[in-house]
Amino acid sequence: MAVQTRYRVIVRCPKCGEKYILRGRNNEKGELETGFKRCVCGNETNLHIDATPE
C-alpha cells in the first residue's frame, strides 16, 4: 500500500474575498482533489489556489 502525499490547499475567491483551507490528495489523473466545488458567492471558475505538501 503506497502512501499518498496530502496537501494543504488554500482557495481564495477574488470576487468576494472568502478564503477556504482544505486538505487534498492527487487523484489518478494527477489533479488535486479536495471536494471543493464553488464559493458561497457562486464563483466556480475564477479562484486562486495554493497547495503545499503537509
mmCIF file of the N, C-alpha and C atoms, coordinates in Angstrom:
data_MODEL
# 
_entry.id   MODEL 
# 
loop_
_atom_site.group_PDB 
_atom_site.id 
_atom_site.type_symbol 
_atom_site.label_atom_id 
_atom_site.label_alt_id 
_atom_site.label_comp_id 
_atom_site.label_asym_id 
_atom_site.label_entity_id 
_atom_site.label_seq_id 
_atom_site.pdbx_PDB_ins_code 
_atom_site.Cartn_x 
_atom_site.Cartn_y 
_atom_site.Cartn_z 
_atom_site.occupancy 
_atom_site.B_iso_or_equiv 
_atom_site.pdbx_formal_charge 
_atom_site.auth_seq_id 
_atom_site.auth_comp_id 
_atom_site.auth_asym_id 
_atom_site.auth_atom_id 
_atom_site.pdbx_PDB_model_num 
ATOM 1   N N  . MET A 1 1  ? 0.838   -1.184 0.000   1.00 0.00 ? 1  MET A N  1 
ATOM 2   C CA . MET A 1 1  ? 0.000   0.000  0.000   1.00 0.00 ? 1  MET A CA 1 
ATOM 3   C C  . MET A 1 1  ? 0.880   1.244  0.000   1.00 0.00 ? 1  MET A C  1 
ATOM 4   N N  . ALA A 1 2  ? 0.749   2.065  -1.026  1.00 0.00 ? 2  ALA A N  1 
ATOM 5   C CA . ALA A 1 2  ? 1.540   3.278  -1.151  1.00 0.00 ? 2  ALA A CA 1 
ATOM 6   C C  . ALA A 1 2  ? 0.881   4.423  -0.375  1.00 0.00 ? 2  ALA A C  1 
ATOM 7   N N  . VAL A 1 3  ? 1.721   5.244  0.224   1.00 0.00 ? 3  VAL A N  1 
ATOM 8   C CA . VAL A 1 3  ? 1.224   6.396  0.979   1.00 0.00 ? 3  VAL A CA 1 
ATOM 9   C C  . VAL A 1 3  ? 1.175   7.598  0.046   1.00 0.00 ? 3  VAL A C  1 
ATOM 10  N N  . GLN A 1 4  ? -0.007  8.211  -0.068  1.00 0.00 ? 4  GLN A N  1 
ATOM 11  C CA . GLN A 1 4  ? -0.152  9.392  -0.910  1.00 0.00 ? 4  GLN A CA 1 
ATOM 12  C C  . GLN A 1 4  ? 0.165   10.636 -0.099  1.00 0.00 ? 4  GLN A C  1 
ATOM 13  N N  . THR A 1 5  ? 0.767   11.615 -0.745  1.00 0.00 ? 5  THR A N  1 
ATOM 14  C CA . THR A 1 5  ? 1.071   12.873 -0.092  1.00 0.00 ? 5  THR A CA 1 
ATOM 15  C C  . THR A 1 5  ? -0.191  13.709 0.031   1.00 0.00 ? 5  THR A C  1 
ATOM 16  N N  . ARG A 1 6  ? -0.442  14.191 1.235   1.00 0.00 ? 6  ARG A N  1 
ATOM 17  C CA . ARG A 1 6  ? -1.565  15.098 1.445   1.00 0.00 ? 6  ARG A CA 1 
ATOM 18  C C  . ARG A 1 6  ? -1.071  16.523 1.249   1.00 0.00 ? 6  ARG A C  1 
ATOM 19  N N  . TYR A 1 7  ? -1.965  17.381 0.782   1.00 0.00 ? 7  TYR A N  1 
ATOM 20  C CA . TYR A 1 7  ? -1.640  18.765 0.538   1.00 0.00 ? 7  TYR A CA 1 
ATOM 21  C C  . TYR A 1 7  ? -2.555  19.672 1.353   1.00 0.00 ? 7  TYR A C  1 
ATOM 22  N N  . ARG A 1 8  ? -2.006  20.757 1.823   1.00 0.00 ? 8  ARG A N  1 
ATOM 23  C CA . ARG A 1 8  ? -2.799  21.807 2.451   1.00 0.00 ? 8  ARG A CA 1 
ATOM 24  C C  . ARG A 1 8  ? -3.133  22.781 1.329   1.00 0.00 ? 8  ARG A C  1 
ATOM 25  N N  . VAL A 1 9  ? -4.417  22.953 1.069   1.00 0.00 ? 9  VAL A N  1 
ATOM 26  C CA . VAL A 1 9  ? -4.868  23.744 -0.063  1.00 0.00 ? 9  VAL A CA 1 
ATOM 27  C C  . VAL A 1 9  ? -5.601  24.984 0.449   1.00 0.00 ? 9  VAL A C  1 
ATOM 28  N N  . ILE A 1 10 ? -5.170  26.148 -0.023  1.00 0.00 ? 10 ILE A N  1 
ATOM 29  C CA . ILE A 1 10 ? -5.844  27.399 0.317   1.00 0.00 ? 10 ILE A CA 1 
ATOM 30  C C  . ILE A 1 10 ? -6.498  27.915 -0.953  1.00 0.00 ? 10 ILE A C  1 
ATOM 31  N N  . VAL A 1 11 ? -7.812  28.074 -0.906  1.00 0.00 ? 11 VAL A N  1 
ATOM 32  C CA . VAL A 1 11 ? -8.586  28.574 -2.041  1.00 0.00 ? 11 VAL A CA 1 
ATOM 33  C C  . VAL A 1 11 ? -9.092  29.962 -1.672  1.00 0.00 ? 11 VAL A C  1 
ATOM 34  N N  . ARG A 1 12 ? -8.775  30.955 -2.501  1.00 0.00 ? 12 ARG A N  1 
ATOM 35  C CA . ARG A 1 12 ? -9.236  32.319 -2.266  1.00 0.00 ? 12 ARG A CA 1 
ATOM 36  C C  . ARG A 1 12 ? -10.099 32.770 -3.433  1.00 0.00 ? 12 ARG A C  1 
ATOM 37  N N  . CYS A 1 13 ? -11.205 33.424 -3.097  1.00 0.00 ? 13 CYS A N  1 
ATOM 38  C CA . CYS A 1 13 ? -12.109 33.947 -4.110  1.00 0.00 ? 13 CYS A CA 1 
ATOM 39  C C  . CYS A 1 13 ? -11.877 35.449 -4.245  1.00 0.00 ? 13 CYS A C  1 
ATOM 40  N N  . PRO A 1 14 ? -11.402 35.915 -5.409  1.00 0.00 ? 14 PRO A N  1 
ATOM 41  C CA . PRO A 1 14 ? -11.179 37.350 -5.585  1.00 0.00 ? 14 PRO A CA 1 
ATOM 42  C C  . PRO A 1 14 ? -12.484 38.141 -5.715  1.00 0.00 ? 14 PRO A C  1 
ATOM 43  N N  . LYS A 1 15 ? -13.560 37.454 -6.010  1.00 0.00 ? 15 LYS A N  1 
ATOM 44  C CA . LYS A 1 15 ? -14.854 38.118 -6.197  1.00 0.00 ? 15 LYS A CA 1 
ATOM 45  C C  . LYS A 1 15 ? -15.421 38.623 -4.862  1.00 0.00 ? 15 LYS A C  1 
ATOM 46  N N  . CYS A 1 16 ? -15.407 37.768 -3.829  1.00 0.00 ? 16 CYS A N  1 
ATOM 47  C CA . CYS A 1 16 ? -15.988 38.160 -2.540  1.00 0.00 ? 16 CYS A CA 1 
ATOM 48  C C  . CYS A 1 16 ? -14.968 38.218 -1.408  1.00 0.00 ? 16 CYS A C  1 
ATOM 49  N N  . GLY A 1 17 ? -13.747 37.695 -1.634  1.00 0.00 ? 17 GLY A N  1 
ATOM 50  C CA . GLY A 1 17 ? -12.709 37.730 -0.612  1.00 0.00 ? 17 GLY A CA 1 
ATOM 51  C C  . GLY A 1 17 ? -12.728 36.549 0.349   1.00 0.00 ? 17 GLY A C  1 
ATOM 52  N N  . GLU A 1 18 ? -13.587 35.578 0.141   1.00 0.00 ? 18 GLU A N  1 
ATOM 53  C CA . GLU A 1 18 ? -13.685 34.406 1.024   1.00 0.00 ? 18 GLU A CA 1 
ATOM 54  C C  . GLU A 1 18 ? -12.430 33.540 0.884   1.00 0.00 ? 18 GLU A C  1 
ATOM 55  N N  . LYS A 1 19 ? -12.030 32.896 1.977   1.00 0.00 ? 19 LYS A N  1 
ATOM 56  C CA . LYS A 1 19 ? -10.836 32.042 1.992   1.00 0.00 ? 19 LYS A CA 1 
ATOM 57  C C  . LYS A 1 19 ? -11.219 30.694 2.592   1.00 0.00 ? 19 LYS A C  1 
ATOM 58  N N  . TYR A 1 20 ? -10.783 29.614 1.939   1.00 0.00 ? 20 TYR A N  1 
ATOM 59  C CA . TYR A 1 20 ? -11.051 28.257 2.391   1.00 0.00 ? 20 TYR A CA 1 
ATOM 60  C C  . TYR A 1 20 ? -9.728  27.535 2.575   1.00 0.00 ? 20 TYR A C  1 
ATOM 61  N N  . ILE A 1 21 ? -9.587  26.817 3.687   1.00 0.00 ? 21 ILE A N  1 
ATOM 62  C CA . ILE A 1 21 ? -8.397  25.999 3.929   1.00 0.00 ? 21 ILE A CA 1 
ATOM 63  C C  . ILE A 1 21 ? -8.856  24.547 3.951   1.00 0.00 ? 21 ILE A C  1 
ATOM 64  N N  . LEU A 1 22 ? -8.309  23.754 3.021   1.00 0.00 ? 22 LEU A N  1 
ATOM 65  C CA . LEU A 1 22 ? -8.743  22.369 2.830   1.00 0.00 ? 22 LEU A CA 1 
ATOM 66  C C  . LEU A 1 22 ? -7.537  21.442 2.805   1.00 0.00 ? 22 LEU A C  1 
ATOM 67  N N  . ARG A 1 23 ? -7.809  20.146 2.845   1.00 0.00 ? 23 ARG A N  1 
ATOM 68  C CA . ARG A 1 23 ? -6.781  19.141 2.636   1.00 0.00 ? 23 ARG A CA 1 
ATOM 69  C C  . ARG A 1 23 ? -7.164  18.341 1.400   1.00 0.00 ? 23 ARG A C  1 
ATOM 70  N N  . GLY A 1 24 ? -6.163  17.963 0.623   1.00 0.00 ? 24 GLY A N  1 
ATOM 71  C CA . GLY A 1 24 ? -6.450  17.211 -0.586  1.00 0.00 ? 24 GLY A CA 1 
ATOM 72  C C  . GLY A 1 24 ? -5.317  16.276 -0.953  1.00 0.00 ? 24 GLY A C  1 
ATOM 73  N N  . ARG A 1 25 ? -5.610  15.434 -1.931  1.00 0.00 ? 25 ARG A N  1 
ATOM 74  C CA . ARG A 1 25 ? -4.631  14.474 -2.477  1.00 0.00 ? 25 ARG A CA 1 
ATOM 75  C C  . ARG A 1 25 ? -4.746  14.469 -3.988  1.00 0.00 ? 25 ARG A C  1 
ATOM 76  N N  . ASN A 1 26 ? -3.691  13.999 -4.644  1.00 0.00 ? 26 ASN A N  1 
ATOM 77  C CA . ASN A 1 26 ? -3.731  13.851 -6.093  1.00 0.00 ? 26 ASN A CA 1 
ATOM 78  C C  . ASN A 1 26 ? -4.563  12.633 -6.454  1.00 0.00 ? 26 ASN A C  1 
ATOM 79  N N  . ASN A 1 27 ? -5.414  12.769 -7.487  1.00 0.00 ? 27 ASN A N  1 
ATOM 80  C CA . ASN A 1 27 ? -6.202  11.623 -7.950  1.00 0.00 ? 27 ASN A CA 1 
ATOM 81  C C  . ASN A 1 27 ? -5.427  10.883 -9.040  1.00 0.00 ? 27 ASN A C  1 
ATOM 82  N N  . GLU A 1 28 ? -6.056  9.910  -9.689  1.00 0.00 ? 28 GLU A N  1 
ATOM 83  C CA . GLU A 1 28 ? -5.389  9.097  -10.710 1.00 0.00 ? 28 GLU A CA 1 
ATOM 84  C C  . GLU A 1 28 ? -4.931  9.919  -11.912 1.00 0.00 ? 28 GLU A C  1 
ATOM 85  N N  . LYS A 1 29 ? -5.621  11.004 -12.194 1.00 0.00 ? 29 LYS A N  1 
ATOM 86  C CA . LYS A 1 29 ? -5.273  11.861 -13.328 1.00 0.00 ? 29 LYS A CA 1 
ATOM 87  C C  . LYS A 1 29 ? -4.177  12.867 -12.996 1.00 0.00 ? 29 LYS A C  1 
ATOM 88  N N  . GLY A 1 30 ? -3.745  12.926 -11.728 1.00 0.00 ? 30 GLY A N  1 
ATOM 89  C CA . GLY A 1 30 ? -2.717  13.867 -11.314 1.00 0.00 ? 30 GLY A CA 1 
ATOM 90  C C  . GLY A 1 30 ? -3.278  15.213 -10.876 1.00 0.00 ? 30 GLY A C  1 
ATOM 91  N N  . GLU A 1 31 ? -4.609  15.312 -10.810 1.00 0.00 ? 31 GLU A N  1 
ATOM 92  C CA . GLU A 1 31 ? -5.246  16.560 -10.384 1.00 0.00 ? 31 GLU A CA 1 
ATOM 93  C C  . GLU A 1 31 ? -5.408  16.548 -8.871  1.00 0.00 ? 31 GLU A C  1 
ATOM 94  N N  . LEU A 1 32 ? -5.390  17.716 -8.275  1.00 0.00 ? 32 LEU A N  1 
ATOM 95  C CA . LEU A 1 32 ? -5.579  17.842 -6.836  1.00 0.00 ? 32 LEU A CA 1 
ATOM 96  C C  . LEU A 1 32 ? -7.058  17.760 -6.507  1.00 0.00 ? 32 LEU A C  1 
ATOM 97  N N  . GLU A 1 33 ? -7.430  16.816 -5.650  1.00 0.00 ? 33 GLU A N  1 
ATOM 98  C CA . GLU A 1 33 ? -8.832  16.586 -5.315  1.00 0.00 ? 33 GLU A CA 1 
ATOM 99  C C  . GLU A 1 33 ? -9.086  16.965 -3.855  1.00 0.00 ? 33 GLU A C  1 
ATOM 100 N N  . THR A 1 34 ? -9.986  17.944 -3.644  1.00 0.00 ? 34 THR A N  1 
ATOM 101 C CA . THR A 1 34 ? -10.338 18.377 -2.291  1.00 0.00 ? 34 THR A CA 1 
ATOM 102 C C  . THR A 1 34 ? -11.831 18.245 -2.027  1.00 0.00 ? 34 THR A C  1 
ATOM 103 N N  . GLY A 1 35 ? -12.627 18.142 -3.064  1.00 0.00 ? 35 GLY A N  1 
ATOM 104 C CA . GLY A 1 35 ? -14.070 18.119 -2.904  1.00 0.00 ? 35 GLY A CA 1 
ATOM 105 C C  . GLY A 1 35 ? -14.685 19.506 -3.021  1.00 0.00 ? 35 GLY A C  1 
ATOM 106 N N  . PHE A 1 36 ? -13.856 20.545 -3.172  1.00 0.00 ? 36 PHE A N  1 
ATOM 107 C CA . PHE A 1 36 ? -14.349 21.912 -3.290  1.00 0.00 ? 36 PHE A CA 1 
ATOM 108 C C  . PHE A 1 36 ? -15.001 22.105 -4.652  1.00 0.00 ? 36 PHE A C  1 
ATOM 109 N N  . LYS A 1 37 ? -16.205 22.671 -4.677  1.00 0.00 ? 37 LYS A N  1 
ATOM 110 C CA . LYS A 1 37 ? -16.933 22.870 -5.928  1.00 0.00 ? 37 LYS A CA 1 
ATOM 111 C C  . LYS A 1 37 ? -17.054 24.346 -6.302  1.00 0.00 ? 37 LYS A C  1 
ATOM 112 N N  . ARG A 1 38 ? -17.519 25.191 -5.353  1.00 0.00 ? 38 ARG A N  1 
ATOM 113 C CA . ARG A 1 38 ? -17.669 26.609 -5.649  1.00 0.00 ? 38 ARG A CA 1 
ATOM 114 C C  . ARG A 1 38 ? -17.723 27.417 -4.357  1.00 0.00 ? 38 ARG A C  1 
ATOM 115 N N  . CYS A 1 39 ? -17.492 28.695 -4.488  1.00 0.00 ? 39 CYS A N  1 
ATOM 116 C CA . CYS A 1 39 ? -17.527 29.631 -3.370  1.00 0.00 ? 39 CYS A CA 1 
ATOM 117 C C  . CYS A 1 39 ? -18.980 29.916 -2.982  1.00 0.00 ? 39 CYS A C  1 
ATOM 118 N N  . VAL A 1 40 ? -19.193 30.447 -1.786  1.00 0.00 ? 40 VAL A N  1 
ATOM 119 C CA . VAL A 1 40 ? -20.547 30.767 -1.333  1.00 0.00 ? 40 VAL A CA 1 
ATOM 120 C C  . VAL A 1 40 ? -21.190 31.849 -2.196  1.00 0.00 ? 40 VAL A C  1 
ATOM 121 N N  . CYS A 1 41 ? -20.383 32.659 -2.879  1.00 0.00 ? 41 CYS A N  1 
ATOM 122 C CA . CYS A 1 41 ? -20.926 33.703 -3.750  1.00 0.00 ? 41 CYS A CA 1 
ATOM 123 C C  . CYS A 1 41 ? -21.313 33.150 -5.126  1.00 0.00 ? 41 CYS A C  1 
ATOM 124 N N  . GLY A 1 42 ? -21.033 31.866 -5.395  1.00 0.00 ? 42 GLY A N  1 
ATOM 125 C CA . GLY A 1 42 ? -21.388 31.250 -6.669  1.00 0.00 ? 42 GLY A CA 1 
ATOM 126 C C  . GLY A 1 42 ? -20.244 31.177 -7.659  1.00 0.00 ? 42 GLY A C  1 
ATOM 127 N N  . ASN A 1 43 ? -19.091 31.729 -7.318  1.00 0.00 ? 43 ASN A N  1 
ATOM 128 C CA . ASN A 1 43 ? -17.932 31.720 -8.206  1.00 0.00 ? 43 ASN A CA 1 
ATOM 129 C C  . ASN A 1 43 ? -17.369 30.298 -8.308  1.00 0.00 ? 43 ASN A C  1 
ATOM 130 N N  . GLU A 1 44 ? -17.261 29.781 -9.536  1.00 0.00 ? 44 GLU A N  1 
ATOM 131 C CA . GLU A 1 44 ? -16.723 28.439 -9.772  1.00 0.00 ? 44 GLU A CA 1 
ATOM 132 C C  . GLU A 1 44 ? -15.432 28.441 -10.574 1.00 0.00 ? 44 GLU A C  1 
ATOM 133 N N  . THR A 1 45 ? -15.155 29.521 -11.305 1.00 0.00 ? 45 THR A N  1 
ATOM 134 C CA . THR A 1 45 ? -14.049 29.486 -12.254 1.00 0.00 ? 45 THR A CA 1 
ATOM 135 C C  . THR A 1 45 ? -12.867 30.366 -11.878 1.00 0.00 ? 45 THR A C  1 
ATOM 136 N N  . ASN A 1 46 ? -13.082 31.536 -11.350 1.00 0.00 ? 46 ASN A N  1 
ATOM 137 C CA . ASN A 1 46 ? -12.004 32.473 -11.070 1.00 0.00 ? 46 ASN A CA 1 
ATOM 138 C C  . ASN A 1 46 ? -11.598 32.363 -9.613  1.00 0.00 ? 46 ASN A C  1 
ATOM 139 N N  . LEU A 1 47 ? -10.781 31.341 -9.268  1.00 0.00 ? 47 LEU A N  1 
ATOM 140 C CA . LEU A 1 47 ? -10.336 31.107 -7.902  1.00 0.00 ? 47 LEU A CA 1 
ATOM 141 C C  . LEU A 1 47 ? -8.814  31.031 -7.875  1.00 0.00 ? 47 LEU A C  1 
ATOM 142 N N  . HIS A 1 48 ? -8.222  31.526 -6.798  1.00 0.00 ? 48 HIS A N  1 
ATOM 143 C CA . HIS A 1 48 ? -6.778  31.433 -6.600  1.00 0.00 ? 48 HIS A CA 1 
ATOM 144 C C  . HIS A 1 48 ? -6.521  30.255 -5.679  1.00 0.00 ? 48 HIS A C  1 
ATOM 145 N N  . ILE A 1 49 ? -5.741  29.258 -6.162  1.00 0.00 ? 49 ILE A N  1 
ATOM 146 C CA . ILE A 1 49 ? -5.494  28.033 -5.420  1.00 0.00 ? 49 ILE A CA 1 
ATOM 147 C C  . ILE A 1 49 ? -4.007  27.901 -5.152  1.00 0.00 ? 49 ILE A C  1 
ATOM 148 N N  . ASP A 1 50 ? -3.664  27.662 -3.874  1.00 0.00 ? 50 ASP A N  1 
ATOM 149 C CA . ASP A 1 50 ? -2.281  27.484 -3.465  1.00 0.00 ? 50 ASP A CA 1 
ATOM 150 C C  . ASP A 1 50 ? -2.182  26.178 -2.679  1.00 0.00 ? 50 ASP A C  1 
ATOM 151 N N  . ALA A 1 51 ? -1.342  25.239 -3.123  1.00 0.00 ? 51 ALA A N  1 
ATOM 152 C CA . ALA A 1 51 ? -1.219  23.939 -2.457  1.00 0.00 ? 51 ALA A CA 1 
ATOM 153 C C  . ALA A 1 51 ? 0.229   23.731 -2.001  1.00 0.00 ? 51 ALA A C  1 
ATOM 154 N N  . THR A 1 52 ? 0.368   23.278 -0.745  1.00 0.00 ? 52 THR A N  1 
ATOM 155 C CA . THR A 1 52 ? 1.672   22.942 -0.203  1.00 0.00 ? 52 THR A CA 1 
ATOM 156 C C  . THR A 1 52 ? 1.596   21.570 0.471   1.00 0.00 ? 52 THR A C  1 
ATOM 157 N N  . PRO A 1 53 ? 2.633   20.740 0.324   1.00 0.00 ? 53 PRO A N  1 
ATOM 158 C CA . PRO A 1 53 ? 2.610   19.412 0.948   1.00 0.00 ? 53 PRO A CA 1 
ATOM 159 C C  . PRO A 1 53 ? 2.604   19.532 2.466   1.00 0.00 ? 53 PRO A C  1 
ATOM 160 N N  . GLU A 1 54 ? 1.934   18.589 3.130   1.00 0.00 ? 54 GLU A N  1 
ATOM 161 C CA . GLU A 1 54 ? 1.921   18.559 4.595   1.00 0.00 ? 54 GLU A CA 1 
ATOM 162 C C  . GLU A 1 54 ? 3.067   17.748 5.115   1.00 0.00 ? 54 GLU A C  1 
# 
